[in-house]
């Protein structure tokens, strides 16, 4: 009887390790505003529900410390990969905001980002929190939990999930950060490229004129007007990319089998 209880405890522990590892790297759940006790409690509840479900994970238990440590490390790797992959879209949005802020001239106006504990410009923060709102609107936090539950039906507990296909999938997801960031920031980048050309022409026509000082307020005004006009487009793009990354998350889980 005691061996059965110990085996059940180890199974729940390994499920809990994968879930808490994914939450530590996933958007929203890794936010510092959420107390660690709440994260642990949510992870324990989800772990217990998965364990009691009809398709609960099965594993051959070996009650020794070495086996337990090795399998905990495997579950930590699996959880971090799942949580890290869905977080890429937020990195892309933040990078797009830094590109826009540099062109607008707000790269020096740094504000504190409570998520990663680093400074970022104002435009980057606005786009990041816009992405979080869209993430809540499409129930992305629920999709992440469903993906974690699905991972236990595809990836057995104690499975080493890092292989060549996983490397390739993570590489594709990582490189897409730069593509998505440039697509989001491209309207502002192109507009300010044309403004820079106009500044160069104006400086050649009127050499005595301090073009960059004169046009700086104009660049700020154009930047804010464009951002206000592009908000609906950004909401649509972020929503589409979040759905795309959720599909990639399921594809990545299938590759990790």
Secondary structure, DSSP 8 states (H G I E B T S, - for coil): -HHHHHHHHHHHHHHHHHHHHHHHHSTTTT-TTS-HHHHHHHHHHHHHHHHHSTT--------SHHHHHHHHHHHHHHHHHHHHHHTHHHHHHHHHHHHHHHHHT-TT-EEEETTTTEEEEHHHHHHHHHHHHHHHHTTHHHHHHHHHHHHHHHS-TT-----HHHHHHHHHHHHHHHHHHHHHHHHHHHHHHHHHHHHHHHHHH-TTS-HHHHHHHHHHHHHHHHHHHHHHHHHHHHHHHHHHHHHHHHHHHHHT-
